[in-house]
């Protein structure tokens, strides 16, 4: 049984402040997916509007979030983690990583 909390972890990649690293906190084998702040911002907006839904494969949820062809583009997670991500995003937990639109 997995005692680690469900959800997606987002952090600055360390490579450049414009890039983020996204991974499932329960997946200890994953180094995560590299994504730009711009793409992550669009991803969060699309997820909250219901435009983005994970693909299902053998009980896992797959999200195409990465944008570099040289790195993994797919985030492997669970539906439990996906739902936790949506709740956290609705609460503004990822606002520090999201670019704000200029008026």
VMD Tcl script that builds the backbone (N, CA, C; Angstrom):
set m [mol new atoms 309]
animate dup $m
set s [atomselect $m all]
$s set {name element resname resid chain x y z} {
  {N N UNK 1 A 0.849 -1.180 0.000}
  {CA C UNK 1 A 0.000 0.000 0.000}
  {C C UNK 1 A 0.893 1.241 0.000}
  {N N UNK 2 A 0.490 2.237 -0.752}
  {CA C UNK 2 A 1.262 3.469 -0.887}
  {C C UNK 2 A 0.790 4.490 0.145}
  {N N UNK 3 A 1.682 4.948 1.010}
  {CA C UNK 3 A 1.306 5.915 2.035}
  {C C UNK 3 A 1.669 7.339 1.635}
  {N N UNK 4 A 2.238 7.508 0.442}
  {CA C UNK 4 A 2.606 8.839 -0.026}
  {C C UNK 4 A 1.346 9.575 -0.462}
  {N N UNK 5 A 1.306 10.896 -0.280}
  {CA C UNK 5 A 0.111 11.643 -0.672}
  {C C UNK 5 A -0.059 11.653 -2.194}
  {N N UNK 6 A -1.303 11.766 -2.614}
  {CA C UNK 6 A -1.591 11.850 -4.042}
  {C C UNK 6 A -1.426 13.286 -4.497}
  {N N UNK 7 A -1.026 13.443 -5.724}
  {CA C UNK 7 A -0.959 14.778 -6.293}
  {C C UNK 7 A 0.265 14.988 -7.154}
  {N N UNK 8 A 0.223 16.067 -7.885}
  {CA C UNK 8 A 1.323 16.435 -8.745}
  {C C UNK 8 A 2.156 17.507 -8.069}
  {N N UNK 9 A 3.447 17.361 -8.174}
  {CA C UNK 9 A 4.383 18.315 -7.594}
  {C C UNK 9 A 4.920 19.178 -8.727}
  {N N UNK 10 A 4.969 20.481 -8.487}
  {CA C UNK 10 A 5.508 21.429 -9.459}
  {C C UNK 10 A 6.595 22.218 -8.757}
  {N N UNK 11 A 7.741 22.369 -9.433}
  {CA C UNK 11 A 8.835 23.156 -8.872}
  {C C UNK 11 A 9.646 23.759 -10.011}
  {N N UNK 12 A 10.392 24.806 -9.699}
  {CA C UNK 12 A 11.289 25.357 -10.707}
  {C C UNK 12 A 12.319 24.296 -11.058}
  {N N UNK 13 A 12.672 24.220 -12.329}
  {CA C UNK 13 A 13.530 23.130 -12.789}
  {C C UNK 13 A 14.976 23.268 -12.336}
  {N N UNK 14 A 15.434 24.465 -12.046}
  {CA C UNK 14 A 16.837 24.671 -11.716}
  {C C UNK 14 A 17.663 24.991 -12.947}
  {N N UNK 15 A 17.141 24.692 -14.114}
  {CA C UNK 15 A 17.840 25.011 -15.359}
  {C C UNK 15 A 17.695 26.481 -15.707}
  {N N UNK 16 A 16.476 26.979 -15.552}
  {CA C UNK 16 A 16.141 28.354 -15.916}
  {C C UNK 16 A 14.815 28.669 -15.245}
  {N N UNK 17 A 14.599 29.894 -14.827}
  {CA C UNK 17 A 13.369 30.237 -14.117}
  {C C UNK 17 A 12.128 30.149 -15.000}
  {N N UNK 18 A 12.298 30.043 -16.315}
  {CA C UNK 18 A 11.162 29.910 -17.226}
  {C C UNK 18 A 10.699 28.464 -17.380}
  {N N UNK 19 A 11.404 27.520 -16.758}
  {CA C UNK 19 A 11.083 26.100 -16.906}
  {C C UNK 19 A 10.727 25.478 -15.569}
  {N N UNK 20 A 9.728 24.604 -15.604}
  {CA C UNK 20 A 9.236 23.914 -14.418}
  {C C UNK 20 A 9.401 22.412 -14.581}
  {N N UNK 21 A 9.444 21.738 -13.451}
  {CA C UNK 21 A 9.491 20.279 -13.427}
  {C C UNK 21 A 8.203 19.801 -12.757}
  {N N UNK 22 A 7.461 18.940 -13.458}
  {CA C UNK 22 A 6.187 18.436 -12.952}
  {C C UNK 22 A 6.300 16.922 -12.832}
  {N N UNK 23 A 5.898 16.380 -11.677}
  {CA C UNK 23 A 5.918 14.931 -11.480}
  {C C UNK 23 A 4.870 14.539 -10.455}
  {N N UNK 24 A 4.542 13.274 -10.457}
  {CA C UNK 24 A 3.629 12.735 -9.457}
  {C C UNK 24 A 4.447 12.444 -8.198}
  {N N UNK 25 A 3.987 12.904 -7.058}
  {CA C UNK 25 A 4.752 12.725 -5.817}
  {C C UNK 25 A 4.886 11.253 -5.429}
  {N N UNK 26 A 3.966 10.414 -5.874}
  {CA C UNK 26 A 4.023 8.993 -5.528}
  {C C UNK 26 A 4.939 8.193 -6.448}
  {N N UNK 27 A 5.338 8.758 -7.580}
  {CA C UNK 27 A 6.159 8.027 -8.550}
  {C C UNK 27 A 7.634 8.308 -8.292}
  {N N UNK 28 A 8.241 7.463 -7.484}
  {CA C UNK 28 A 9.637 7.663 -7.117}
  {C C UNK 28 A 10.596 7.364 -8.257}
  {N N UNK 29 A 10.110 6.702 -9.306}
  {CA C UNK 29 A 10.974 6.353 -10.430}
  {C C UNK 29 A 11.056 7.455 -11.479}
  {N N UNK 30 A 10.207 8.469 -11.372}
  {CA C UNK 30 A 10.147 9.507 -12.402}
  {C C UNK 30 A 10.968 10.730 -12.028}
  {N N UNK 31 A 11.704 11.214 -13.008}
  {CA C UNK 31 A 12.420 12.475 -12.835}
  {C C UNK 31 A 11.541 13.660 -13.173}
  {N N UNK 32 A 10.343 13.394 -13.640}
  {CA C UNK 32 A 9.403 14.446 -13.961}
  {C C UNK 32 A 9.453 14.857 -15.422}
  {N N UNK 33 A 8.601 15.797 -15.756}
  {CA C UNK 33 A 8.474 16.315 -17.112}
  {C C UNK 33 A 8.819 17.800 -17.090}
  {N N UNK 34 A 9.685 18.197 -17.991}
  {CA C UNK 34 A 10.098 19.597 -18.103}
  {C C UNK 34 A 9.083 20.354 -18.947}
  {N N UNK 35 A 8.596 21.469 -18.430}
  {CA C UNK 35 A 7.571 22.248 -19.131}
  {C C UNK 35 A 7.823 23.737 -18.880}
  {N N UNK 36 A 7.595 24.557 -19.885}
  {CA C UNK 36 A 7.776 26.000 -19.718}
  {C C UNK 36 A 6.629 26.561 -18.878}
  {N N UNK 37 A 6.882 27.688 -18.246}
  {CA C UNK 37 A 5.814 28.344 -17.474}
  {C C UNK 37 A 4.634 28.684 -18.383}
  {N N UNK 38 A 4.936 29.092 -19.601}
  {CA C UNK 38 A 3.866 29.448 -20.537}
  {C C UNK 38 A 2.974 28.238 -20.818}
  {N N UNK 39 A 3.586 27.118 -21.110}
  {CA C UNK 39 A 2.810 25.901 -21.396}
  {C C UNK 39 A 2.086 25.420 -20.143}
  {N N UNK 40 A 2.726 25.497 -18.981}
  {CA C UNK 40 A 2.076 25.080 -17.741}
  {C C UNK 40 A 0.861 25.959 -17.456}
  {N N UNK 41 A 0.988 27.248 -17.701}
  {CA C UNK 41 A -0.132 28.175 -17.496}
  {C C UNK 41 A -1.318 27.786 -18.362}
  {N N UNK 42 A -1.052 27.481 -19.632}
  {CA C UNK 42 A -2.110 27.061 -20.542}
  {C C UNK 42 A -2.692 25.711 -20.109}
  {N N UNK 43 A -1.831 24.823 -19.627}
  {CA C UNK 43 A -2.265 23.508 -19.168}
  {C C UNK 43 A -3.216 23.631 -17.977}
  {N N UNK 44 A -2.868 24.464 -17.002}
  {CA C UNK 44 A -3.717 24.650 -15.817}
  {C C UNK 44 A -5.072 25.216 -16.232}
  {N N UNK 45 A -5.069 26.231 -17.086}
  {CA C UNK 45 A -6.326 26.822 -17.542}
  {C C UNK 45 A -7.188 25.786 -18.269}
  {N N UNK 46 A -6.572 24.996 -19.143}
  {CA C UNK 46 A -7.305 23.973 -19.889}
  {C C UNK 46 A -7.807 22.865 -18.960}
  {N N UNK 47 A -7.020 22.504 -17.961}
  {CA C UNK 47 A -7.436 21.478 -17.003}
  {C C UNK 47 A -8.643 21.952 -16.201}
  {N N UNK 48 A -8.599 23.187 -15.741}
  {CA C UNK 48 A -9.695 23.718 -14.935}
  {C C UNK 48 A -10.971 23.904 -15.746}
  {N N UNK 49 A -10.839 24.147 -17.038}
  {CA C UNK 49 A -12.026 24.312 -17.888}
  {C C UNK 49 A -12.548 22.971 -18.399}
  {N N UNK 50 A -11.816 21.888 -18.145}
  {CA C UNK 50 A -12.235 20.573 -18.593}
  {C C UNK 50 A -11.760 20.206 -19.991}
  {N N UNK 51 A -10.991 21.079 -20.623}
  {CA C UNK 51 A -10.488 20.809 -21.969}
  {C C UNK 51 A -9.405 19.732 -21.969}
  {N N UNK 52 A -8.673 19.621 -20.881}
  {CA C UNK 52 A -7.621 18.609 -20.762}
  {C C UNK 52 A -8.131 17.504 -19.858}
  {N N UNK 53 A -8.052 16.292 -20.360}
  {CA C UNK 53 A -8.407 15.100 -19.597}
  {C C UNK 53 A -7.304 14.073 -19.816}
  {N N UNK 54 A -6.940 13.338 -18.792}
  {CA C UNK 54 A -5.897 12.324 -18.981}
  {C C UNK 54 A -6.389 11.169 -19.846}
  {N N UNK 55 A -5.460 10.588 -20.579}
  {CA C UNK 55 A -5.726 9.345 -21.292}
  {C C UNK 55 A -5.550 8.211 -20.292}
  {N N UNK 56 A -6.301 7.138 -20.482}
  {CA C UNK 56 A -6.214 6.007 -19.565}
  {C C UNK 56 A -5.426 4.880 -20.203}
  {N N UNK 57 A -4.527 4.314 -19.421}
  {CA C UNK 57 A -3.794 3.141 -19.879}
  {C C UNK 57 A -3.577 2.219 -18.694}
  {N N UNK 58 A -4.274 1.104 -18.714}
  {CA C UNK 58 A -4.121 0.056 -17.697}
  {C C UNK 58 A -4.213 0.600 -16.273}
  {N N UNK 59 A -5.183 1.464 -16.042}
  {CA C UNK 59 A -5.432 1.989 -14.710}
  {C C UNK 59 A -4.648 3.239 -14.358}
  {N N UNK 60 A -3.759 3.658 -15.243}
  {CA C UNK 60 A -2.991 4.886 -14.998}
  {C C UNK 60 A -3.559 6.029 -15.839}
  {N N UNK 61 A -3.269 7.237 -15.426}
  {CA C UNK 61 A -3.687 8.427 -16.151}
  {C C UNK 61 A -2.446 9.033 -16.807}
  {N N UNK 62 A -2.542 9.290 -18.104}
  {CA C UNK 62 A -1.409 9.873 -18.836}
  {C C UNK 62 A -1.773 11.264 -19.328}
  {N N UNK 63 A -0.864 12.198 -19.088}
  {CA C UNK 63 A -1.060 13.591 -19.496}
  {C C UNK 63 A 0.108 14.029 -20.358}
  {N N UNK 64 A -0.192 14.520 -21.552}
  {CA C UNK 64 A 0.868 15.071 -22.392}
  {C C UNK 64 A 1.027 16.538 -22.020}
  {N N UNK 65 A 2.094 16.822 -21.302}
  {CA C UNK 65 A 2.316 18.170 -20.803}
  {C C UNK 65 A 3.657 18.732 -21.274}
  {N N UNK 66 A 4.653 17.893 -21.435}
  {CA C UNK 66 A 5.975 18.356 -21.855}
  {C C UNK 66 A 5.980 18.843 -23.288}
  {N N UNK 67 A 6.969 19.660 -23.612}
  {CA C UNK 67 A 7.003 20.227 -24.960}
  {C C UNK 67 A 8.342 20.047 -25.663}
  {N N UNK 68 A 9.310 19.430 -25.003}
  {CA C UNK 68 A 10.607 19.219 -25.624}
  {C C UNK 68 A 10.674 17.815 -26.205}
  {N N UNK 69 A 10.989 17.709 -27.485}
  {CA C UNK 69 A 11.060 16.393 -28.107}
  {C C UNK 69 A 12.238 15.583 -27.570}
  {N N UNK 70 A 13.209 16.248 -26.980}
  {CA C UNK 70 A 14.390 15.570 -26.437}
  {C C UNK 70 A 14.152 14.990 -25.044}
  {N N UNK 71 A 13.021 15.324 -24.442}
  {CA C UNK 71 A 12.697 14.859 -23.088}
  {C C UNK 71 A 11.326 14.190 -23.096}
  {N N UNK 72 A 11.021 13.389 -22.077}
  {CA C UNK 72 A 9.686 12.785 -21.998}
  {C C UNK 72 A 8.601 13.870 -21.974}
  {N N UNK 73 A 7.545 13.648 -22.751}
  {CA C UNK 73 A 6.443 14.604 -22.849}
  {C C UNK 73 A 5.251 14.182 -21.999}
  {N N UNK 74 A 5.206 12.903 -21.655}
  {CA C UNK 74 A 4.045 12.357 -20.962}
  {C C UNK 74 A 4.302 12.228 -19.470}
  {N N UNK 75 A 3.353 12.685 -18.698}
  {CA C UNK 75 A 3.376 12.524 -17.249}
  {C C UNK 75 A 2.482 11.334 -16.914}
  {N N UNK 76 A 3.036 10.349 -16.249}
  {CA C UNK 76 A 2.271 9.176 -15.824}
  {C C UNK 76 A 1.843 9.411 -14.391}
  {N N UNK 77 A 0.554 9.322 -14.147}
  {CA C UNK 77 A 0.017 9.606 -12.830}
  {C C UNK 77 A -1.185 8.690 -12.586}
  {N N UNK 78 A -1.974 9.003 -11.585}
  {CA C UNK 78 A -3.191 8.248 -11.289}
  {C C UNK 78 A -4.369 9.215 -11.334}
  {N N UNK 79 A -5.562 8.668 -11.416}
  {CA C UNK 79 A -6.738 9.540 -11.392}
  {C C UNK 79 A -6.878 10.226 -10.036}
  {N N UNK 80 A -6.449 9.562 -8.984}
  {CA C UNK 80 A -6.474 10.168 -7.645}
  {C C UNK 80 A -5.562 11.406 -7.617}
  {N N UNK 81 A -4.376 11.290 -8.197}
  {CA C UNK 81 A -3.454 12.425 -8.252}
  {C C UNK 81 A -3.989 13.524 -9.166}
  {N N UNK 82 A -4.625 13.132 -10.277}
  {CA C UNK 82 A -5.205 14.114 -11.191}
  {C C UNK 82 A -6.297 14.925 -10.484}
  {N N UNK 83 A -7.157 14.236 -9.747}
  {CA C UNK 83 A -8.221 14.944 -9.025}
  {C C UNK 83 A -7.634 15.841 -7.938}
  {N N UNK 84 A -6.606 15.384 -7.254}
  {CA C UNK 84 A -5.943 16.219 -6.241}
  {C C UNK 84 A -5.317 17.453 -6.891}
  {N N UNK 85 A -4.739 17.276 -8.092}
  {CA C UNK 85 A -4.175 18.411 -8.830}
  {C C UNK 85 A -5.258 19.433 -9.164}
  {N N UNK 86 A -6.411 18.968 -9.638}
  {CA C UNK 86 A -7.493 19.890 -9.987}
  {C C UNK 86 A -7.972 20.677 -8.770}
  {N N UNK 87 A -8.121 20.010 -7.650}
  {CA C UNK 87 A -8.538 20.689 -6.415}
  {C C UNK 87 A -7.492 21.727 -6.012}
  {N N UNK 88 A -6.227 21.330 -6.038}
  {CA C UNK 88 A -5.149 22.260 -5.663}
  {C C UNK 88 A -5.091 23.448 -6.616}
  {N N UNK 89 A -5.285 23.200 -7.900}
  {CA C UNK 89 A -5.264 24.293 -8.887}
  {C C UNK 89 A -6.436 25.245 -8.659}
  {N N UNK 90 A -7.609 24.712 -8.343}
  {CA C UNK 90 A -8.769 25.548 -8.047}
  {C C UNK 90 A -8.529 26.414 -6.817}
  {N N UNK 91 A -7.771 25.902 -5.871}
  {CA C UNK 91 A -7.469 26.635 -4.644}
  {C C UNK 91 A -6.319 27.624 -4.820}
  {N N UNK 92 A -5.690 27.621 -6.001}
  {CA C UNK 92 A -4.603 28.551 -6.268}
  {C C UNK 92 A -3.236 28.086 -5.816}
  {N N UNK 93 A -3.099 26.801 -5.532}
  {CA C UNK 93 A -1.825 26.279 -5.030}
  {C C UNK 93 A -0.685 26.377 -6.040}
  {N N UNK 94 A -0.997 26.524 -7.323}
  {CA C UNK 94 A 0.035 26.597 -8.350}
  {C C UNK 94 A 0.174 27.996 -8.948}
  {N N UNK 95 A -0.493 28.965 -8.327}
  {CA C UNK 95 A -0.486 30.327 -8.874}
  {C C UNK 95 A 0.913 30.915 -9.016}
  {N N UNK 96 A 1.834 30.533 -8.162}
  {CA C UNK 96 A 3.190 31.072 -8.243}
  {C C UNK 96 A 3.916 30.625 -9.507}
  {N N UNK 97 A 3.414 29.577 -10.161}
  {CA C UNK 97 A 4.039 29.059 -11.374}
  {C C UNK 97 A 3.317 29.475 -12.649}
  {N N UNK 98 A 2.137 30.058 -12.477}
  {CA C UNK 98 A 1.299 30.422 -13.619}
  {C C UNK 98 A 1.559 31.872 -14.024}
  {N N UNK 99 A 1.735 32.078 -15.318}
  {CA C UNK 99 A 1.912 33.430 -15.835}
  {C C UNK 99 A 0.569 34.128 -15.880}
  {N N UNK 100 A 0.534 35.357 -15.491}
  {CA C UNK 100 A -0.686 36.148 -15.531}
  {C C UNK 100 A -0.783 36.862 -16.867}
  {N N UNK 101 A -1.984 36.894 -17.400}
  {CA C UNK 101 A -2.208 37.624 -18.648}
  {C C UNK 101 A -2.175 39.119 -18.383}
  {N N UNK 102 A -1.535 39.826 -19.261}
  {CA C UNK 102 A -1.502 41.293 -19.147}
  {C C UNK 102 A -2.702 41.876 -19.850}
  {N N UNK 103 A -3.318 42.834 -19.221}
  {CA C UNK 103 A -4.487 43.495 -19.804}
  {C C UNK 103 A -4.065 44.673 -20.652}
}
mol reanalyze $m
mol bondsrecalc $m
mol representation Tube
mol addrep $m
